Structures are given as structure tokens and as C-alpha cells.
Amino acid sequence: MSSEYDVWFTDDARAFLARAGEHLAQDPVTGTVVSTTAQRYADHGAPEDLPYAWFAVVSGPTGEIDGVAMRTAPFPPYPPYLLAMSDGAAEALGHALVARREESGEEVGGINGLRPASDIVARILASDAGTEVCVSMHQRLHELGTLTPARPVAGSLRPVRDDEADLALTWIREFFLDANEQAGRARNDGHHADHFSRADIERKLEDDVLRFWVDEEDRPLHLTGWNPPAYGVARVGPVFTPKEQRGKGLASAAVAQVSAELQDAGNRVILFTDQANPTSNAIYQALGYEAVADTIELRFA
């Protein structure tokens, strides 16, 4: 079946968007990770320290695009990320990745993305390498329906300033570690904190997509960010409250205000949650976020 499909790889984000943009626009919610990453690379270039930075398009027997993928993860094992595609397209992509391993030595130690495509590709790669597929994390994608206002809390939301970049970086790295802990994993097992750099913060400040919730004396208490919209969809995250400030409703208040502003600007608003984290899931559901699709992180052992 896979021989009926063509798999095209490119390290040029602009060329990828020119070829796959219409396909991505058909489902901009589930395509959010690929769309925002490709647009960021098209605008700013890929980070120089990435070992892999490619995009792939899988075309069907009649030439129509069946699915897309990318390999841009900044953390080991640098897993490719897959969007929805037919089983035949997934098989073709899996065999294409096996061929890349044989031709250039490009190893793949895991797969992230939508199911069942991720399962199919992982199975092909693991079978070829003689390894087993293990589930690392289950995530869920949510879209905001009708926003339910959060309860009022003291303070206000404002942009993070340039001179607060170090604090924002510290909090975002802490966000990843705490997310692992809240989901019942070891702090360094799952989300990766050290891949987020000062350059990432500076880019987010330039894009004006970071907010602090501050008290009456303008002291930061909480951070909420989002990704610039792609195809009319804005993805909220990260969302972090230091432990000493939790339980006060800051995350709900900040996410509600950011979500309202993004929605008022004409965007569909989405976010991801770790299915093993009951705290974040409860907060966002209470605000009106509804489950859309599940994604998975798979590793080989």
C-alpha cells in the first residue's frame, strides 16, 4: 500500500508552507503545532543548534496531500511530530524514515503526534530496529467554546517587560518540571525544561505573547503565554503559577483574560493538557475548553 504514496522532505519552512499551507488550513486546530512551528521558522529561521529541522508531506495515489509531519523537537530523542493521515500514508512515512536511517544514519528514537498515524509509524520503526514501543505521555487538545468568566482575583494582567526576561525564562522552565510532577512523573521525566532558551524568551517578547499577572504593587505572581496565531488559531501556553501563589485563582483569571482577548480578535483559541494532570484539566474545562483530539508521545526501548 505504501508504494502508492510519495513522501517529500524539505528543510525549507517556506517551501513546506507553500506546498502544504492549504492542507494545514483545512484543520488548523489539530495542525497547530506544525503550523506555528513552520511559520516561526519561515519568519525567523530554524535554531542553529537543532540536530534535525525538516518537514514532510505525504501525497496519495492521485497526488493529493494525505498528511504532513515534521522533525523539529529541541529535546532528545528529537521525535518527529505527525498530524492525522490515512493508514497508507502513515505506512509510507514509516518506511521513508527507515530508508533515511539506512541512507544517512538518521536515527529516530520516538514519535509524537496524533493517533493512529503515530502508532503506525512507531511500529514500523521499532520493528526495523528490533526495539519496543513505550508510551511516554498522553496529551489532549482542547478548543475554547463559550468562555465562562473566572472568579475575580486581586491584581491585573500586563505584558512581560524586557528587563523581566530572566524571570520569565526561570518560570517557563519551572513550568515544564512542575507539569511532570503534577502528572505523577519524576520532575525530569516527560516535559523537557532545559530546551527552552533565552533566545526563545526574546522571540516571545518580540512577538508580545507573554503576560504576567501582577499584584497591586506590580509584582509578578503568575505567567501565561501563547503562540502567535496560525490560520486563525492561537494556542495558549505555557501557564505557570509559583507554588507559593497557587490556589488563589490566578491561572484561571489569566487564562480567561488572555483567551477572551484572543477570541475577541477573531481567533479560535486552543491549548494542550497532559491527561495525567488533573489540576490543569479541571481549570480549563471550567473555563469552557472542550476536548478535540488526543495526541501521544511514544519512545523506543
N, C-alpha and C positions, 0 to 999 in steps of 0.2 A: 504493500500500500504506500509506503513512504517514497518509493521511486516516482510516484506521480506528483510529488511536491518538489518545489525549488526553495532552497534556503540561501538567502543573501545576507552577507555580513558586511558591516562598514564601521569604521571608527570616526566617521564624519557625521556629527549630530544633525547638521543642516541637511545633508543628503538623506538621512534617515527620515527626518520630518517631511521633506519634500515628497518622499515616496510613501510614507505611512501616515501622514497627517490626517487624511480623510478617514482612514480606518480608525485612528485613535479618537477622532471627533464623534464617531458613531456611538461610543460608550465611554465618555470622558470620566465617568466616576470610577469604574473598575480599572481604567487605564491611567489613573492619576500618577502613580509612581513613575511609570515610563515617560509620560508626557512632561511632567515637571522636570525630570532629570534631563531629558533630551533638550528641552527648551533652555535650561540653565547652561548646558554645555554649548548649545548653539550661541548663547549670548556671551558667556564668559570663558568658554573653553573647558576642557576636562582638566581636573587636577593633575599636576605633573607626576605625583608620586603614586598614582594608581597603577597596579600591575596589569589590569585589564580595563579597557574602556571601549566596548563595542556594542553595537545594536544589530539586531537581526530581524529580517522579515521572511515569513514563510508564506509562499504563494501556492495556491491549489492548482489542480489539473487544468483549469481554464484560465489561469493567470491572475485570479482574484486573490487579494490578501486574506489569508486564513488566520494568521496570528503573528504576534511580534514578541520579542524578548530583548533583554539587554544584559550586559555584564559590566556593572559599574560599582558594585559594592566596595566600600573602602575598608572592609574588615575581613579577616580570614574566615572561612576558606574562599572568600570572594565569589559567592554564589551568583549565578545568573538569575534574573528575575523574569518570570513568564506571565503573560496575560492569557486570557481564555483563547483556546483554539481547538480545532477538532482533534480526535484521537490520531488521525492520519498525519496531521501537521505536527503534532507532538512527537510522534514516532520519527518523522523526518528530521526534526530538530535534534532529537536524541542521537540519531545516527550521525548527523552532521557534527555534533560535538565529539563523538567518538572519533570521527575522521580527523578533526582538528587535533585531538590528542595524539593520534598516530603520526600526523604530518608535522606538527610543530612542537609537540610535547606539552600542550596546554592542558593542564590537569584541572578537573572540576571536582571540588570536594563537597558540594552541596547544591541544592536548588531551592529557590524561594518563589512564591507566586500563587496563582490561582490553581485550583484543582478542577478536573483531574489531570490537566496538562502537566503540572509539576510532578505528579506521581509517575506518569508515563515516562517522562524524560529521566527522572531519577532512577527508575527501574532499569532502563536501558544502560545508563552509565554504570550503575552498580554491578549489573550483570557482566558487562565488559571488563570491569576492573576486579571482579571477584570480591566485592565488598557487600555490606548490608546497608539498607536504608533505615535511618532512625529519624523520628520526629523530634525537632528541636523546639518548635514553638507553633502554636495556633493563634492566628490573629483574625480579627473581624473588622470589616469595613462598614462604617455607618454613614448615612446621609441625614442631614437635618430636614425634618418635615416642618411642622409648625412649632416655632420656638416657644417653650414655656419659660417665662421670666424666672430668674433666680431670686432667692430672697435677698433683700438689701443687706449690704455689709458696709462697714466704715471704710473710707478711702476712695481711690479713683484709679482709673487706668490711664497710662500715658506711655509714649514711646520710650524705649530704652535709648539712652544717650551714648554718644561715642566714648565718653570717659567711663562708662559703666560696662564696657565690653568684657573686661576680665571677670566681673561678677556674673554676667550672662553666660560666659563660657563655663565657669565653675558650676553654675546651676544646671545647665543643659547636660553636662557630663554626669552630674549627680542624678539627674532625671533618669538616665539610662540605668544606672546602678540600682536606684530605688525601685524602678519598674521590675527588675529581675527579682528583687527581694519581696516585693508585694505580690508577685505571682508564685512565690514559694520556691524560687530557684536561688542558687548562690548569687551573690551580687555581681560576680564577673561572668556569669553563665547565662547567655541569651543575648540581650541587647548589648551592644558594644559602645563603651563610653569614650575610649581614647581616640576613636577615629574622627571625632568632631574637633575641629581645629579653630585657632584664632582667625584664620582666613575665612572659615565658614561664618563666624560671627560677623566679621567685617562685611561680608557679602549680604548677610541678612539685615544689617544696619543700613547698608546702602539701599536695599530693597524696601526698607521700612516695614518689616514684618515681625518685629519683636516688641512686646509690651510688658511693662511692669505694672502690677497693682501696688500702689503706694499708700502709706498711711497719711494722716493729716500733716505730718512733718516731711513728707516727700521721701520717706524711707521705703525702699523696695521690700515687698513682702512675698511676692509671687511673680512668676513669669509665664506668659502664654505667647506662642508664636504661630506662624502659619507659613505656607508656601505660596508664592505668587500664583495667581490663577492661570490655569492652562485649559483652553477650550471651555471657558466659563465655569470651571470647577476650582475651588480653593480648599486646600487640605489643612486643617488645624493641627498644630503640634509643633514643638513639644509643649507640654503643660506641666509645670513644676511648682510645688509649694514646699519650702523647707519644713522639716519635721516639726519645728517649734511653732509653726504658724498653721498647722493643719487642724481641721475640724472647725474652722471658722467660716467656711463657705466661700473662701477666696477663689478657688478653682472654678466653682460654678459661676460665680459672678463674672470673672474674667472671660471665661469661655463663652458665656451667654452674650456679653457685650461685643466681643470680637466676632462671634457668629452673626449677631444681628447686623453689625456694620458690613460684613462681607455679603450677607444676604441682601441687605438694602442696596448694595452696589450692583446687584443683578447676578451674583454668583450662586451656584449651587455649592453648599458647604458640606464637607465630609471630614471624617477622621478615622483613624485606626485605633483599635484597642487590643490589648493582649487578652485572649479569652480566659486566661488563668488569673487575671487581676480583677477581683470583684469590685474594688473601690472605683476604678475609672469607669468600668462598665455601668455601674449604678448612677454615677454622676451624669454621664452623657445621655443615658436613657431618660433620666428625669428631665433633662432639658429639651427633649424631643428628637433626639437622634435615633434613627431606626436602622436595623441591620440590613445590609445589602448583599454582602458576599463574604465568604471566608477565604483566607489565604493560609499558607503553611510554609514553615521553614524546615527543610529536610537536609540531613547530613549523612555522610557515608562513613561507616566504621567497619 
